[in-house]
Amino acid sequence: MRRRDLLAGAAGLGVAGLGAGAVYGGSLGGDGAVAPVDLPRIEAPGSPTGTETVPVRGHVTLVEVFATWCSVCKRSMAPLSEVAASVADAQVVSVTNEPVGQTVTEADVADWWRDHGGDWPVAYDPELTLTERLDAAGVPYTVVLDADNRIVSAARGHQSAEQLRERIAAAR
């Protein structure tokens, strides 16, 4: 009886491991690092056309996942702006996971960006690849990754400039 329980437990662990591999296999390396994603940037202040690789290995990265319909995201722009202007050695990027090209256009996002003082890279996540890799459920969602692309902190909701600076400092 004991051997049967042991085998059943081992089989359960194997299934759980396979499930975790399916979920995280393409997103986390063996060292727990988030695999970089190339995202299309939206042409807006501080954000020329092209792509943004997120996160960038070798740099602390702050990612704010937002949506243009989110009132808390609007309030988060001022502290993000303050931090983005003061941390030249870190990657700061805002990413919308809205369906750009469907219910919202790039022009809508660029207008929202201008209206709320954005002046750092803004991109969108068309396949939700980064959103999934960061496990970003809800907006705003702030993630700070260290120079090895490992998540150091993740928080949902409004973050003050001081909180953002503390999170970046903890990732250094």
Buried (B, 14 or more C-beta within 10 A) or exposed (E): EEEEEEEEEEEEEEEEEEEEEEEBEEBBEEEEBBBBBEBBBBBBEBBEEEEBBBBBBEBBBBBBBBBBEBEBBBBBBEBBBBBBEEBEEBBBBBBBBBEBEEEBEBEBBBEBBEEBEBBBBBBBBEEEBBBBBBBBEEBBBBBBBBBBBBBBBBBBEBBEBEBBBBBBEEBE
